[in-house]
Amino acid sequence: MAERLGFVGLGVMGGPMAGHLVKAGRTVTVWNRSREKAEPLRAAGAAVAPDLASLAEACDLVFLCVRGSEDVAECLEAMRDARPGTLFVDHSTIAPPAAEGLHEEIRARGQRFVDAPVTGGSAGAQNGQLTIFLGGAEEDCAEAQAAMVPYTKRAERVGEGGKGQMAKMANQIAVGGALLALCETLSFAKKAGLDVAQIRSLVGGGSGGSWAFENYGKMILAEDWRPGFSVDNQRKDFAYCRVAATEIDAAIPLTDIVDRLLAPLQEEGRGGDTTAALYEILLGMHA
């Protein structure tokens, strides 16, 4: 198992994930574009690299958890002089074709790459209960799995390079459908004059229940629109889903509907709100 770990990207997801590694007693070096986010980890015992090249030089395995395809490519380019054999494990959600290209590029540099997007939301990151889809060579995925245990509920290899991101696209399709079902149900209940909290409990505890009812349902009842998972990120992922669906000739009509329904939140300047704010959009719609 890799002894010296690096972690790039210390946002809502990456910060807690890196924190679990530090708490587990691992040797961790971190980097974030805005350096203040690294300070809590420094206080907990992590080293803070001055730049990405220095981080790569100090580590055998480097995790990334940044926003999108372009951000991952930029970070990896800054670490291109890492030692041969360095393993890069990308927890970001990026376009599957981009992941496939990065596998080829990193391999040509004499280094290794695993695409390992995560699901479970900010709560899963904070509680160390993330599910992770891994794409890459079997031995590389096994090494990555061993290193990420402190923040993992379940991590499995789903195929060769790029398949981790394909699995994440399947996950995002399911997430979008569950989100719409929740928001449509509770907005209907509200307009019907029902007790929304009671309906959420009754429906969520029966055959209509889901992770969205349990987690996003609480946010809707509290009218708490803090992310969580933001509208901006959800729509970014849906764009990747469309790219993937076109590549394999798959129909994703529900995903397209949810994406269109979320668009007004961005137009209102609410792209940073949690996706559960879709509830308010549906409340304002008419038959």
C-alpha positions in Angstrom: 0.0 0.0 0.0 1.2 3.5 -0.8 2.8 5.1 2.2 2.9 8.8 1.2 -0.5 10.2 0.1 -1.4 13.5 -1.5 -4.8 15.1 -1.7 -5.7 17.8 -4.2 -9.0 19.7 -3.8 -10.3 20.4 -0.3 -13.8 21.5 -0.9 -17.1 20.2 0.5 -16.1 16.7 -0.4 -12.4 16.6 -0.6 -11.8 18.4 2.8 -13.5 15.8 4.9 -12.1 12.9 2.8 -8.5 14.2 3.3 -9.4 14.7 7.0 -10.3 11.0 7.4 -6.9 10.0 6.0 -5.1 12.3 8.5 -7.2 10.9 11.4 -6.3 7.4 10.3 -2.7 8.2 10.8 -1.7 8.3 7.2 1.2 10.5 5.9 -0.8 13.1 3.9 0.3 16.2 1.9 -2.5 18.5 0.7 -3.0 21.3 -1.7 -5.9 23.6 -2.6 -6.2 26.6 -4.8 -7.4 28.7 -1.9 -4.9 28.0 0.7 -7.1 28.8 3.7 -9.0 25.6 3.2 -5.8 23.6 3.9 -5.3 25.2 7.3 -7.6 22.9 9.3 -5.8 19.9 7.8 -2.4 21.4 8.6 -3.6 21.8 12.2 -4.7 18.2 12.2 -1.3 17.0 11.1 -1.1 17.1 7.3 1.7 18.8 5.4 0.6 21.6 3.0 2.4 21.7 -0.3 3.3 25.1 -1.8 2.4 23.9 -5.3 1.2 20.9 -7.2 4.7 19.9 -8.4 6.0 19.8 -4.9 3.0 17.7 -3.8 3.6 15.2 -6.5 7.3 15.0 -5.7 6.4 14.1 -2.1 3.8 11.4 -2.7 3.5 7.9 -4.1 -0.3 8.2 -4.6 -2.2 11.4 -5.2 -6.0 11.8 -4.9 -7.8 14.5 -6.8 -11.3 15.9 -5.9 -11.9 19.0 -8.1 -14.8 20.3 -10.1 -14.6 19.0 -13.7 -12.7 17.7 -16.6 -10.7 20.8 -17.3 -9.7 21.2 -13.7 -8.5 17.6 -13.5 -6.4 18.0 -16.7 -4.9 21.2 -15.4 -3.9 19.7 -12.1 -2.4 16.6 -13.7 -0.4 18.7 -16.2 1.1 20.6 -13.2 2.2 17.2 -11.8 3.5 15.8 -15.0 7.0 15.5 -13.7 6.0 13.1 -10.9 8.1 10.0 -10.5 7.4 7.1 -12.8 4.9 4.8 -11.2 3.1 7.5 -9.3 -0.6 6.6 -9.0 -3.2 9.3 -9.6 -6.7 8.6 -8.3 -9.4 11.0 -9.5 -12.4 11.3 -7.3 -13.8 14.2 -9.4 -16.8 13.6 -11.7 -15.7 14.2 -15.3 -16.8 13.3 -18.7 -16.1 9.6 -19.5 -14.2 10.3 -22.7 -12.0 12.8 -20.8 -11.2 10.0 -18.3 -10.3 7.6 -21.0 -8.0 10.2 -22.5 -6.3 10.8 -19.2 -5.6 7.1 -18.7 -3.8 7.1 -22.0 -1.9 10.3 -21.3 -0.8 9.3 -17.8 0.3 5.9 -19.0 2.4 7.4 -21.7 4.1 9.5 -19.0 5.1 6.3 -17.2 2.6 7.0 -14.4 -0.7 5.3 -13.4 -4.3 6.6 -13.3 -7.6 5.4 -11.8 -10.9 7.2 -12.3 -12.8 6.8 -9.0 -15.8 9.1 -8.8 -17.7 9.1 -5.5 -21.4 9.2 -4.4 -22.9 9.8 -1.0 -22.9 13.6 -0.9 -21.3 15.9 1.7 -22.8 13.8 4.5 -21.2 10.7 3.2 -17.8 12.5 3.0 -18.1 13.8 6.5 -19.1 10.4 7.9 -16.6 8.4 5.9 -19.4 6.5 4.1 -18.8 7.1 0.4 -19.5 4.7 -2.4 -16.8 4.7 -5.0 -16.7 3.4 -8.6 -13.2 2.5 -9.9 -12.0 2.3 -13.4 -8.5 1.1 -14.3 -6.1 -1.7 -14.2 -6.9 -4.3 -11.5 -3.7 -3.8 -9.5 -4.0 0.0 -9.6 -7.6 -0.2 -8.4 -6.7 -2.5 -5.6 -3.9 -0.1 -4.4 -6.3 2.8 -4.6 -9.0 0.9 -2.7 -6.6 0.1 0.2 -5.6 3.7 0.5 -9.2 5.1 0.5 -10.6 2.8 3.2 -10.9 5.6 5.9 -13.7 7.4 3.9 -15.3 4.5 2.1 -18.4 2.5 2.7 -18.1 0.5 -0.5 -15.5 0.8 -3.3 -15.5 -1.5 -6.3 -13.7 -1.8 -9.6 -16.3 -1.6 -12.4 -14.0 -2.0 -15.4 -11.1 -0.6 -17.3 -10.2 3.1 -17.6 -13.2 5.4 -18.0 -15.7 2.9 -16.7 -15.7 4.5 -13.2 -17.1 7.6 -14.8 -19.6 5.7 -16.8 -20.8 4.1 -13.5 -21.0 7.6 -12.0 -23.2 8.7 -14.9 -25.6 5.9 -14.2 -25.6 7.0 -10.5 -26.4 10.6 -11.5 -29.2 9.5 -13.7 -30.7 7.7 -10.7 -30.1 10.7 -8.4 -31.9 13.0 -10.8 -34.9 10.8 -11.1 -35.2 10.4 -7.3 -34.8 14.2 -6.8 -37.7 14.9 -9.2 -39.9 12.2 -7.5 -39.3 13.8 -4.1 -39.9 17.4 -5.2 -42.9 16.6 -7.3 -44.4 14.5 -4.4 -43.9 17.2 -1.8 -45.0 20.1 -3.9 -48.2 18.2 -4.8 -48.8 17.5 -1.1 -48.3 21.2 -0.3 -50.8 22.3 -2.9 -53.3 19.6 -1.8 -53.3 21.1 1.7 -51.7 18.0 3.2 -49.1 18.1 6.0 -45.9 17.9 4.0 -43.8 16.6 6.9 -46.4 13.8 7.4 -46.5 12.9 3.7 -42.7 12.8 3.5 -42.6 10.4 6.4 -45.4 8.2 5.2 -44.3 8.0 1.6 -40.6 7.9 2.4 -41.3 4.9 4.8 -43.1 3.0 2.1 -42.5 1.8 -1.4 -41.9 5.4 -2.6 -39.0 5.9 -0.2 -35.4 6.7 -1.3 -32.2 8.3 -0.2 -33.6 11.6 -1.5 -36.7 11.3 0.7 -34.5 10.7 3.8 -31.9 13.4 3.1 -33.2 16.0 0.8 -36.7 15.7 2.3 -35.3 17.1 5.6 -33.8 20.1 3.7 -37.1 20.8 2.0 -39.0 20.8 5.3 -36.4 23.2 6.8 -36.3 25.3 3.6 -32.5 24.8 3.9 -31.0 25.3 0.4 -27.4 25.2 1.4 -25.4 22.5 -0.6 -25.1 19.6 -0.2 -24.8 19.0 -3.9 -25.3 22.2 -5.8 -27.5 22.9 -8.9 -24.3 24.0 -10.7 -22.6 20.7 -10.1 -25.7 18.6 -10.9 -26.2 20.3 -14.3 -22.5 20.0 -15.0 -22.8 16.2 -14.4 -26.0 16.0 -16.5 -24.0 17.5 -19.4 -21.5 14.7 -19.0 -24.4 12.2 -18.9 -25.6 13.5 -22.3 -22.1 13.1 -23.7 -21.9 9.5 -22.4 -25.4 8.7 -23.6 -24.7 9.9 -27.1 -21.5 7.9 -27.2 -23.4 4.6 -26.4 -26.7 5.5 -28.0 -28.7 5.4 -24.8 -31.9 7.3 -24.1 -32.0 9.4 -20.9 -35.3 11.3 -21.1 -35.9 11.8 -17.4 -32.4 13.2 -17.0 -33.1 15.8 -19.7 -36.4 16.8 -18.0 -34.7 17.3 -14.6 -32.0 19.3 -16.2 -34.5 21.6 -17.8 -36.4 22.0 -14.5 -33.2 23.0 -12.7 -32.2 25.6 -15.3 -34.4 28.4 -13.8 -32.5 28.2 -10.5 -29.3 29.0 -12.3 -31.0 31.7 -14.2 -32.1 33.2 -10.9 -28.5 33.2 -9.7 -29.1 30.2 -7.4 -26.7 27.8 -8.9 -25.0 27.4 -5.6 -28.1 26.2 -3.9 -28.8 22.5 -3.2 -30.6 20.7 -5.9 -33.5 20.2 -3.4 -34.5 23.8 -4.2 -36.2 22.3 -7.3 -39.1 22.0 -4.9 -39.6 25.7 -5.1 -39.6 25.6 -8.9 -42.3 23.0 -8.9 -44.4 24.9 -6.4 -44.4 27.8 -8.8 -45.5 25.8 -11.8 -49.0 25.2 -13.0 -50.8 22.3 -14.6 
